[in-house]
């Protein structure tokens, strides 16, 4: 498929917007951020810090800490294991796990071996896991021990030939550290080789310079049609993201050894950016948690002097509720994600009174761009960022351009609404194995996001609404097409349509209007239970069985009618 040619006025529009942005650039933010000389890949940075500051803490986890020497050694031993096992460069290596230090080492070692990192959501069920393993062509998989029965059940439908089991608690057990409630002791008798034992007995690979433009990761994202697609990203993408995230926090690479608290999942692209890439590029430390724990987070801020955190507004409100008598002044960078609760001037003022610092929204971004596309620092005076209508996302990070276009793909005047399009050095290189989807999304180096927004008189982005097909459940993206594709596998479902339904506790939930086959005997409750067994918990829809769906004259579902029905259902007592 040939990509569409874009209007010649694009560069003129870019020049106009860049002039506005330069005139309003925040004084705190470097306009020309750079990484360290000669380091082009994330692995280059890890080898650099392991040589320069080997004893500096890199990853901490419930009482144990790996310094940069240890992290590099674990990564290179994993790379050596892959090479000794005959795993060729370019092979896809999957990791099915939650937050733990080994996740970071496995990612780095996979890249060091020239292989492709494929992070997989550990909440997946059978159909989702089978799809991602087969779509990516994963040949080696590291999976958390409790997930091994699920993995075994799908192996014969995939290209996976080697499976290693991962016990997140193993470093704590080895160090004699008591296990917290969120971690279980390692399994002793599983058939699969245990990852720690495997790398302990392997010969470390020699660290090699990274190839900035080689395929390094497949980060999966949903879409408006079909099942999730793998976004092709490189180590160059990773470093650009880390460098510009650092700039967006008002610093240059290496200026500060940050100590970040990360409990958002690092298999998720935002978790990878803020929990792996940005800290490691800066030689900083990450306090990894399996899940949100307000008491532990308070301790990490007060005792360990954590400097940075990415969390939801709800998380920060809970910290404020328990902050009496605590010293939270070290946390100078508090980045918020508004999903259920929204960041308000009142919450910001309470945070300032307690910590002496400003809490602000993180940024606009998506998996296709590697996230972290905008800067909100410097716009908090008089709460301009929070009182602007509607959602204020800030200026694009250095090197990234954002335009707003109309239905004909022509740039619109400043202040007018339209589709957000993005051009960035960290833009996906394509959807893996999907040239048609790639051609539909990428036009002359610009990603057409499907999101709606506008640019203001400062050149700052205002987000008006996501692609109307996407649903956000506690911040996790759910595309109706994914839920529909799995529910269609039920033998008694004739057809269906999934739309977002407002939810006061989760932001939104999927609502599935399902038409059954004439002989069907299942109920809405039966289908809900079936969905729980076959898809990640946050994707499970509310099910409403209907006798028919509203259709257009051309045979398409009138989703606009269903949006209204979803709103009405959400308002019922």
VEXDREN-2710 file (C-alpha; in Angstrom, 1 decimal):
% VEXDREN-2710
k/r/px/py/pz
1/UNK/0.0/0.0/0.0
2/UNK/1.3/3.5/-0.9
3/UNK/1.3/6.0/1.9
4/UNK/-0.7/9.2/1.3
5/UNK/1.1/12.3/0.3
6/UNK/0.7/15.1/2.7
7/UNK/0.0/18.8/1.9
8/UNK/3.1/21.0/1.1
9/UNK/2.0/23.4/3.9
10/UNK/3.3/21.1/6.6
11/UNK/6.7/22.6/6.9
12/UNK/5.3/26.1/6.9
13/UNK/2.9/25.1/9.7
14/UNK/5.8/23.5/11.6
15/UNK/7.9/26.7/11.3
16/UNK/5.0/28.8/12.6
17/UNK/4.4/26.5/15.6
18/UNK/8.1/26.2/16.4
19/UNK/8.4/30.0/16.5
20/UNK/5.5/30.2/19.1
21/UNK/7.1/27.4/21.2
22/UNK/10.6/29.0/21.1
23/UNK/9.1/32.4/22.3
24/UNK/7.4/30.6/25.2
25/UNK/9.9/28.0/26.1
26/UNK/10.2/27.3/29.9
27/UNK/13.5/28.6/31.3
28/UNK/13.9/25.4/33.4
29/UNK/14.0/23.1/30.3
30/UNK/17.1/22.7/28.1
31/UNK/16.3/23.4/24.5
32/UNK/19.1/21.2/23.1
33/UNK/19.4/18.2/25.4
34/UNK/22.0/15.6/24.6
35/UNK/23.1/12.3/25.9
36/UNK/26.6/11.4/26.9
37/UNK/29.1/11.4/24.0
38/UNK/29.4/8.2/22.1
39/UNK/26.6/6.4/23.9
40/UNK/23.8/5.6/21.4
41/UNK/22.0/2.7/23.1
42/UNK/20.6/2.0/26.5
43/UNK/23.1/-0.9/27.0
44/UNK/25.9/1.6/26.3
45/UNK/24.8/3.6/29.3
46/UNK/24.7/0.6/31.6
47/UNK/28.2/-0.5/30.6
48/UNK/29.3/3.1/31.1
49/UNK/28.0/3.4/34.6
50/UNK/29.1/-0.1/35.6
51/UNK/32.6/1.0/34.7
52/UNK/32.5/4.6/36.1
53/UNK/30.4/4.1/39.2
54/UNK/30.2/0.3/39.7
55/UNK/29.0/0.6/43.4
56/UNK/26.2/3.1/42.7
57/UNK/22.8/1.6/43.4
58/UNK/20.8/0.8/40.2
59/UNK/17.7/-1.2/41.2
60/UNK/16.3/-1.7/44.7
61/UNK/13.5/-4.2/45.5
62/UNK/12.0/-4.8/49.0
63/UNK/15.3/-4.7/50.9
64/UNK/17.9/-5.8/48.3
65/UNK/19.8/-3.5/46.0
66/UNK/21.7/-4.3/42.8
67/UNK/24.5/-1.9/42.0
68/UNK/25.5/-1.1/38.5
69/UNK/28.3/-3.7/38.6
70/UNK/25.7/-6.4/39.5
71/UNK/23.1/-5.3/37.0
72/UNK/25.6/-5.3/34.2
73/UNK/26.9/-8.7/35.3
74/UNK/23.4/-10.2/35.4
75/UNK/22.5/-8.7/32.0
76/UNK/25.8/-10.0/30.3
77/UNK/25.3/-13.5/31.8
78/UNK/21.8/-13.6/30.3
79/UNK/23.3/-12.5/27.0
80/UNK/25.9/-15.2/27.3
81/UNK/23.3/-17.8/28.1
82/UNK/21.4/-16.8/24.9
83/UNK/24.5/-17.0/22.8
84/UNK/25.5/-20.4/24.2
85/UNK/22.0/-21.7/23.6
86/UNK/22.3/-20.8/19.9
87/UNK/19.8/-18.0/20.0
88/UNK/20.6/-15.9/17.0
89/UNK/20.7/-12.1/16.9
90/UNK/17.2/-10.8/15.9
91/UNK/15.4/-13.6/17.7
92/UNK/12.5/-12.4/19.8
93/UNK/12.8/-13.0/23.5
94/UNK/9.7/-12.6/25.6
95/UNK/9.4/-11.8/29.3
96/UNK/6.1/-12.5/31.1
97/UNK/6.5/-11.0/34.5
98/UNK/5.7/-8.2/36.9
99/UNK/8.1/-5.7/38.4
100/UNK/11.4/-7.1/39.7
101/UNK/15.2/-6.4/39.1
102/UNK/15.5/-9.5/36.9
103/UNK/13.1/-7.9/34.4
104/UNK/15.5/-5.1/33.8
105/UNK/18.5/-7.5/33.6
106/UNK/16.6/-9.7/31.1
107/UNK/15.7/-6.7/28.9
108/UNK/19.3/-5.4/28.9
109/UNK/20.8/-8.9/28.3
110/UNK/18.4/-9.6/25.5
111/UNK/19.5/-6.3/23.8
112/UNK/23.2/-7.1/24.5
113/UNK/22.8/-10.4/22.6
114/UNK/21.4/-8.6/19.6
115/UNK/17.9/-10.0/20.2
116/UNK/14.5/-8.3/20.4
117/UNK/12.9/-7.6/23.8
118/UNK/9.2/-8.5/23.9
119/UNK/7.5/-7.5/27.2
120/UNK/4.2/-9.3/27.8
121/UNK/1.4/-8.4/30.1
122/UNK/1.3/-10.9/33.0
123/UNK/-2.4/-10.4/33.3
124/UNK/-3.0/-12.0/30.0
125/UNK/-5.2/-15.0/29.6
126/UNK/-4.9/-17.8/27.1
127/UNK/-6.1/-16.1/23.8
128/UNK/-4.2/-12.9/24.5
129/UNK/-0.9/-14.7/25.4
130/UNK/-1.2/-17.0/22.4
131/UNK/-1.7/-14.0/20.1
132/UNK/1.3/-12.1/21.3
133/UNK/3.7/-15.0/21.4
134/UNK/2.7/-16.0/17.8
135/UNK/2.5/-12.5/16.4
136/UNK/6.0/-11.6/17.7
137/UNK/7.4/-15.0/16.9
138/UNK/8.9/-15.4/20.4
139/UNK/11.3/-18.3/20.5
140/UNK/12.6/-17.9/24.1
141/UNK/10.3/-17.0/27.0
142/UNK/11.0/-16.1/30.6
143/UNK/7.9/-16.4/32.7
144/UNK/7.0/-15.9/36.3
145/UNK/6.5/-19.2/38.1
146/UNK/2.7/-18.8/38.9
147/UNK/2.2/-18.3/35.1
148/UNK/3.8/-21.5/34.0
149/UNK/0.6/-23.6/33.8
150/UNK/-0.8/-21.0/31.4
151/UNK/2.4/-20.9/29.4
152/UNK/2.4/-24.7/29.1
153/UNK/-1.2/-24.8/27.9
154/UNK/-0.4/-22.6/24.8
155/UNK/3.1/-23.7/23.8
156/UNK/2.1/-26.0/21.1
157/UNK/0.4/-23.1/19.3
158/UNK/3.5/-20.9/19.3
159/UNK/7.1/-20.8/18.1
160/UNK/8.4/-20.8/21.7
161/UNK/11.1/-23.5/22.1
162/UNK/12.7/-22.6/25.4
163/UNK/11.0/-21.5/28.6
164/UNK/12.8/-20.4/31.8
165/UNK/11.0/-19.8/35.0
166/UNK/11.5/-16.7/37.0
167/UNK/11.1/-16.3/40.8
168/UNK/10.9/-12.5/41.6
169/UNK/11.8/-13.3/45.2
170/UNK/15.0/-15.2/44.4
171/UNK/17.3/-12.2/45.0
172/UNK/15.7/-11.7/48.4
173/UNK/16.0/-15.4/49.3
174/UNK/19.7/-15.4/48.2
175/UNK/20.3/-12.3/50.4
176/UNK/18.5/-13.7/53.4
177/UNK/16.0/-10.9/53.3
178/UNK/12.5/-11.6/54.6
179/UNK/9.8/-11.8/51.9
180/UNK/7.0/-9.2/51.9
181/UNK/3.5/-10.3/51.4
182/UNK/3.5/-9.5/47.7
183/UNK/6.2/-12.1/47.0
184/UNK/6.1/-15.9/47.3
185/UNK/9.0/-18.3/47.8
186/UNK/10.5/-19.8/44.7
187/UNK/9.1/-23.1/43.4
188/UNK/11.4/-26.0/43.9
189/UNK/10.2/-28.7/41.6
190/UNK/9.1/-27.1/38.3
191/UNK/10.4/-28.7/35.1
192/UNK/11.6/-25.5/33.5
193/UNK/15.2/-24.3/34.3
194/UNK/15.3/-21.5/36.8
195/UNK/16.6/-18.2/35.5
196/UNK/19.0/-17.4/38.3
197/UNK/20.6/-20.8/38.2
198/UNK/20.9/-20.6/34.4
199/UNK/22.6/-17.2/34.4
200/UNK/24.8/-18.1/37.4
201/UNK/26.3/-20.9/35.4
202/UNK/26.7/-19.0/32.1
203/UNK/29.8/-17.2/30.8
204/UNK/29.1/-13.5/30.6
205/UNK/29.1/-12.0/27.1
206/UNK/31.5/-9.2/26.3
207/UNK/29.8/-5.8/26.3
208/UNK/29.6/-4.5/22.7
209/UNK/28.6/-1.0/21.4
210/UNK/24.9/-0.8/20.7
211/UNK/23.4/-0.4/17.2
212/UNK/21.2/2.6/17.5
213/UNK/18.9/1.7/14.6
214/UNK/18.6/-2.0/14.9
215/UNK/15.2/-3.4/16.0
216/UNK/15.4/-3.7/19.8
217/UNK/11.9/-4.1/21.1
218/UNK/8.3/-4.9/20.2
219/UNK/6.0/-3.0/22.5
220/UNK/2.5/-4.1/21.9
221/UNK/-0.4/-1.7/21.6
222/UNK/-4.1/-2.0/20.9
223/UNK/-5.9/-0.7/17.8
224/UNK/-9.2/0.1/16.3
225/UNK/-9.2/-3.2/14.4
226/UNK/-8.2/-6.7/15.4
227/UNK/-5.8/-7.7/18.1
228/UNK/-2.8/-5.8/19.5
229/UNK/0.1/-4.9/17.2
230/UNK/3.8/-4.8/18.0
231/UNK/5.4/-1.3/17.7
232/UNK/9.0/-1.7/16.4
233/UNK/11.4/0.4/18.5
234/UNK/15.1/0.7/18.5
235/UNK/17.8/1.4/21.2
236/UNK/18.1/4.9/19.6
237/UNK/14.4/5.4/20.4
238/UNK/15.0/4.4/24.0
239/UNK/17.9/6.8/24.5
240/UNK/16.0/9.7/22.8
241/UNK/13.1/9.1/25.1
242/UNK/15.3/9.0/28.2
243/UNK/17.2/12.1/27.2
244/UNK/14.1/14.1/26.6
245/UNK/12.3/12.9/29.7
246/UNK/15.4/14.1/31.6
247/UNK/15.1/17.5/29.9
248/UNK/11.3/17.6/30.6
249/UNK/12.3/17.3/34.3
250/UNK/14.5/20.4/34.0
251/UNK/17.9/18.6/33.9
252/UNK/20.6/17.3/31.6
253/UNK/21.8/13.7/31.4
254/UNK/24.0/12.9/34.3
255/UNK/23.2/16.0/36.2
256/UNK/21.5/14.2/39.1
257/UNK/21.5/10.6/40.3
258/UNK/17.8/10.4/40.8
259/UNK/16.1/7.9/43.1
260/UNK/12.8/7.0/41.5
261/UNK/9.8/5.1/42.9
262/UNK/8.2/2.9/40.3
263/UNK/5.2/0.7/40.9
264/UNK/3.5/1.1/37.6
265/UNK/4.2/-2.0/35.5
266/UNK/7.5/-1.9/33.6
267/UNK/6.1/-4.1/30.9
268/UNK/4.0/-1.1/30.1
269/UNK/5.8/1.5/27.9
270/UNK/5.4/4.3/30.4
271/UNK/6.8/2.0/33.2
272/UNK/9.7/1.1/30.9
273/UNK/10.5/4.8/30.2
274/UNK/10.3/6.0/33.8
275/UNK/11.4/2.8/35.6
276/UNK/14.2/1.6/33.3
277/UNK/15.3/4.0/30.6
278/UNK/15.5/7.4/32.1
279/UNK/17.0/6.3/35.4
280/UNK/19.6/4.1/33.8
281/UNK/20.7/6.8/31.3
282/UNK/21.3/9.1/34.2
283/UNK/23.1/6.5/36.4
284/UNK/20.2/6.7/38.9
285/UNK/18.4/4.4/41.2
286/UNK/15.0/2.8/40.9
287/UNK/13.0/1.6/43.8
288/UNK/10.8/-1.1/42.1
289/UNK/7.6/-2.1/43.8
290/UNK/5.2/-4.9/42.7
291/UNK/2.2/-2.7/43.5
292/UNK/1.2/0.5/45.2
293/UNK/1.9/0.5/48.9
294/UNK/1.4/3.9/50.6
295/UNK/3.2/3.0/53.8
296/UNK/6.2/1.7/51.9
297/UNK/6.3/4.7/49.6
298/UNK/6.3/7.0/52.5
299/UNK/9.2/5.2/54.0
300/UNK/11.1/5.3/50.7
301/UNK/10.6/9.1/50.4
302/UNK/11.6/9.8/54.0
303/UNK/14.3/7.2/54.6
304/UNK/15.8/6.7/51.2
305/UNK/15.3/10.3/50.0
306/UNK/13.5/9.3/46.8
307/UNK/13.4/12.2/44.3
308/UNK/11.0/11.1/41.6
309/UNK/7.7/9.3/41.4
310/UNK/5.2/8.5/38.7
311/UNK/1.7/7.7/40.0
312/UNK/-2.0/8.5/39.7
313/UNK/-3.6/11.5/41.3
314/UNK/-5.3/9.0/43.6
315/UNK/-1.9/7.8/44.8
316/UNK/-0.8/11.3/45.7
317/UNK/-4.0/12.1/47.5
318/UNK/-3.5/9.0/49.6
319/UNK/0.0/10.2/50.4
320/UNK/-1.3/13.5/51.5
321/UNK/-3.9/11.8/53.8
322/UNK/-1.1/10.0/55.6
323/UNK/1.7/12.7/55.4
324/UNK/1.2/14.2/58.8
325/UNK/4.6/14.4/60.6
326/UNK/6.5/13.0/57.6
327/UNK/9.3/14.6/55.7
328/UNK/8.5/14.3/52.0
329/UNK/10.7/17.2/50.8
330/UNK/13.2/15.0/48.8
331/UNK/10.5/14.2/46.3
332/UNK/11.0/17.2/44.0
333/UNK/9.6/15.6/40.9
334/UNK/6.1/14.3/41.4
335/UNK/4.5/13.3/38.1
336/UNK/0.8/12.6/38.1
337/UNK/-1.5/10.7/35.7
338/UNK/-5.2/11.8/35.9
339/UNK/-7.4/8.7/35.3
340/UNK/-10.1/8.6/37.9
341/UNK/-9.3/11.6/40.1
342/UNK/-8.1/14.7/38.2
343/UNK/-5.2/16.9/39.3
344/UNK/-6.7/20.2/40.5
345/UNK/-5.3/23.5/41.9
346/UNK/-6.5/22.4/45.3
347/UNK/-4.6/19.1/45.3
348/UNK/-1.5/20.9/44.0
349/UNK/-1.7/23.5/46.8
350/UNK/-2.0/20.8/49.4
351/UNK/1.0/19.0/47.9
352/UNK/3.1/22.2/47.9
353/UNK/2.3/22.9/51.5
354/UNK/3.4/19.3/52.5
355/UNK/6.5/18.9/50.3
356/UNK/7.5/22.4/49.2
357/UNK/7.3/21.2/45.6
358/UNK/4.9/21.2/42.6
359/UNK/3.0/18.2/41.5
360/UNK/2.2/18.2/37.8
361/UNK/0.8/16.0/35.0
362/UNK/3.4/13.7/33.3
363/UNK/2.9/14.2/29.6
364/UNK/1.1/13.3/26.4
365/UNK/2.3/10.1/24.8
366/UNK/1.5/6.7/23.3
367/UNK/3.2/3.4/22.6
368/UNK/3.8/4.3/19.0
369/UNK/5.8/7.4/20.0
370/UNK/7.5/5.7/22.9
371/UNK/5.6/8.1/25.2
372/UNK/6.9/11.2/26.9
373/UNK/6.1/13.6/24.0
374/UNK/5.4/16.8/25.9
375/UNK/6.7/19.1/28.6
376/UNK/4.5/20.4/31.5
377/UNK/7.3/21.8/33.6
378/UNK/7.3/25.6/33.7
379/UNK/3.6/26.1/33.2
380/UNK/2.4/25.8/36.8
381/UNK/2.5/29.5/37.6
382/UNK/-1.0/30.5/38.6
383/UNK/-2.0/26.9/37.7
384/UNK/-2.2/27.8/34.0
385/UNK/-1.7/24.2/33.1
386/UNK/-4.6/23.0/35.3
387/UNK/-7.1/25.8/34.6
388/UNK/-6.7/25.7/30.8
389/UNK/-9.5/24.1/28.9
390/UNK/-9.5/21.3/28.4
391/UNK/-6.5/19.1/29.2
392/UNK/-3.2/21.0/28.9
393/UNK/-0.3/18.7/27.7
394/UNK/2.4/21.3/27.2
395/UNK/5.1/21.8/24.6
396/UNK/6.6/19.0/22.5
397/UNK/9.9/17.8/23.9
398/UNK/13.0/19.0/21.9
399/UNK/13.2/17.2/18.5
400/UNK/9.5/16.4/18.4
401/UNK/6.8/18.2/16.3
402/UNK/3.1/18.2/16.8
403/UNK/0.5/19.5/14.4
404/UNK/-3.3/19.5/14.3
405/UNK/-4.9/18.6/10.9
406/UNK/-8.4/18.5/9.5
407/UNK/-10.2/15.6/7.8
408/UNK/-8.3/16.4/4.6
409/UNK/-5.0/16.1/6.5
410/UNK/-4.3/19.9/6.1
411/UNK/-2.9/21.8/9.1
412/UNK/-5.5/24.0/10.8
413/UNK/-5.0/27.4/12.3
414/UNK/-3.7/27.8/15.9
415/UNK/-6.5/27.4/18.3
416/UNK/-8.6/25.2/16.0
417/UNK/-9.4/21.6/16.8
418/UNK/-8.5/18.5/14.7
419/UNK/-6.5/15.3/14.7
420/UNK/-3.2/15.3/16.6
421/UNK/-0.2/14.1/14.4
422/UNK/3.3/13.6/15.7
423/UNK/6.8/13.5/14.2
424/UNK/9.5/12.3/16.5
425/UNK/12.9/10.5/16.5
426/UNK/11.4/7.8/18.7
427/UNK/8.4/7.1/16.4
428/UNK/7.8/3.5/15.8
429/UNK/9.5/2.2/12.7
430/UNK/6.4/0.2/11.8
431/UNK/3.9/-2.3/13.2
432/UNK/5.7/-5.7/13.2
433/UNK/4.6/-7.8/10.3
434/UNK/1.8/-5.4/9.4
435/UNK/2.7/-3.2/6.4
436/UNK/-0.9/-2.2/5.7
437/UNK/-1.4/-1.0/9.3
438/UNK/1.9/0.8/9.1
439/UNK/1.0/2.6/5.9
440/UNK/-2.3/3.6/7.3
441/UNK/-0.7/5.2/10.4
442/UNK/2.5/6.7/9.2
443/UNK/2.5/9.3/6.4
444/UNK/5.8/10.9/5.4
445/UNK/7.3/10.5/8.8
446/UNK/4.1/11.6/10.7
447/UNK/2.0/9.4/13.0
448/UNK/-1.7/10.0/12.7
449/UNK/-2.8/9.4/16.2
450/UNK/-6.6/9.5/15.9
451/UNK/-6.7/11.7/19.0
452/UNK/-8.3/15.1/18.9
453/UNK/-6.6/18.3/20.2
454/UNK/-5.6/21.8/19.5
455/UNK/-2.5/24.0/19.8
456/UNK/-2.8/27.3/21.8
457/UNK/-1.1/30.6/21.3
458/UNK/2.0/29.3/23.1
459/UNK/2.2/26.4/20.7
460/UNK/1.2/24.1/23.6
461/UNK/-0.9/21.0/23.0
462/UNK/-4.4/20.7/24.5
463/UNK/-5.9/17.2/24.5
464/UNK/-9.6/17.2/23.6
465/UNK/-10.2/13.5/23.5
466/UNK/-8.7/10.1/22.7
467/UNK/-9.6/8.1/19.7
468/UNK/-13.3/7.5/20.5
469/UNK/-12.7/3.7/20.1
470/UNK/-10.2/3.5/23.0
471/UNK/-11.3/2.8/26.6
472/UNK/-9.2/3.7/29.6
473/UNK/-9.6/1.5/32.6
474/UNK/-7.5/2.7/35.6
475/UNK/-5.1/4.1/33.0
476/UNK/-4.8/0.9/31.0
477/UNK/-5.7/1.1/27.4
478/UNK/-8.5/-1.2/26.1
479/UNK/-9.5/-1.2/22.5
480/UNK/-13.0/-2.5/21.7
481/UNK/-11.6/-4.5/18.8
482/UNK/-9.6/-6.7/21.3
483/UNK/-12.6/-7.4/23.5
484/UNK/-14.8/-8.1/20.4
485/UNK/-12.2/-10.4/18.8
486/UNK/-12.0/-12.6/22.0
487/UNK/-15.8/-12.6/22.7
488/UNK/-16.5/-13.7/19.1
489/UNK/-14.7/-16.9/20.0
490/UNK/-17.5/-17.9/22.3
491/UNK/-19.6/-20.5/20.3
492/UNK/-23.0/-19.0/21.2
493/UNK/-22.2/-15.4/20.3
494/UNK/-23.6/-14.2/16.9
495/UNK/-22.3/-10.7/16.9
496/UNK/-21.5/-7.9/19.3
497/UNK/-20.2/-4.4/19.7
498/UNK/-18.1/-2.9/22.6
499/UNK/-18.1/0.7/23.6
500/UNK/-16.8/2.7/26.6
501/UNK/-19.0/3.2/29.6
502/UNK/-18.3/5.8/32.3
503/UNK/-17.3/4.4/35.6
504/UNK/-16.8/6.4/38.8
505/UNK/-14.1/4.1/40.3
506/UNK/-12.1/3.1/37.2
507/UNK/-12.7/6.0/34.8
508/UNK/-14.3/3.8/32.1
509/UNK/-15.2/0.2/31.6
510/UNK/-15.9/-1.8/28.4
511/UNK/-19.6/-2.4/27.8
512/UNK/-20.4/-5.3/25.4
513/UNK/-23.8/-5.4/23.6
514/UNK/-24.0/-9.1/22.6
515/UNK/-26.5/-10.7/20.2
516/UNK/-26.6/-14.5/20.7
517/UNK/-27.3/-17.3/18.2
518/UNK/-30.9/-18.4/18.1
519/UNK/-30.2/-21.7/20.0
520/UNK/-28.0/-20.0/22.6
521/UNK/-28.6/-20.7/26.3
522/UNK/-25.9/-18.6/27.9
523/UNK/-26.7/-15.5/30.0
524/UNK/-24.9/-12.2/30.4
525/UNK/-23.4/-13.6/33.7
526/UNK/-22.1/-16.7/31.9
527/UNK/-20.4/-14.5/29.2
528/UNK/-18.9/-12.3/31.9
529/UNK/-17.4/-15.4/33.6
530/UNK/-16.2/-16.7/30.3
531/UNK/-14.5/-13.3/29.6
532/UNK/-12.8/-13.5/33.0
533/UNK/-11.2/-16.8/32.0
534/UNK/-10.1/-15.5/28.6
535/UNK/-8.9/-12.0/28.9
536/UNK/-6.9/-9.7/31.3
537/UNK/-9.1/-8.6/34.2
538/UNK/-9.1/-4.9/33.2
539/UNK/-10.5/-5.8/29.8
540/UNK/-13.5/-7.9/31.1
541/UNK/-16.6/-6.0/29.9
542/UNK/-20.0/-5.5/31.4
543/UNK/-22.2/-7.7/29.2
544/UNK/-25.7/-6.8/28.0
545/UNK/-27.5/-9.4/25.9
546/UNK/-29.6/-7.7/23.2
547/UNK/-32.0/-8.9/20.5
548/UNK/-30.3/-6.9/17.8
549/UNK/-27.8/-4.1/17.2
550/UNK/-28.6/-0.7/15.6
551/UNK/-27.3/-0.9/12.0
552/UNK/-26.7/1.6/9.2
553/UNK/-28.1/1.0/5.7
554/UNK/-24.6/-0.3/4.7
555/UNK/-24.6/-2.9/7.4
556/UNK/-22.3/-1.2/10.0
557/UNK/-23.1/-1.0/13.7
558/UNK/-24.2/2.5/14.8
559/UNK/-21.8/2.9/17.6
560/UNK/-23.0/6.4/18.2
561/UNK/-26.3/5.0/19.4
562/UNK/-24.5/2.5/21.6
563/UNK/-22.4/5.3/23.2
564/UNK/-25.6/7.0/24.3
565/UNK/-27.0/3.7/25.7
566/UNK/-23.7/3.2/27.6
567/UNK/-24.0/6.7/29.2
568/UNK/-27.6/5.9/30.2
569/UNK/-26.7/2.6/31.7
570/UNK/-23.8/4.3/33.7
571/UNK/-26.3/6.8/35.2
572/UNK/-28.7/4.1/36.5
573/UNK/-28.8/3.9/40.3
END
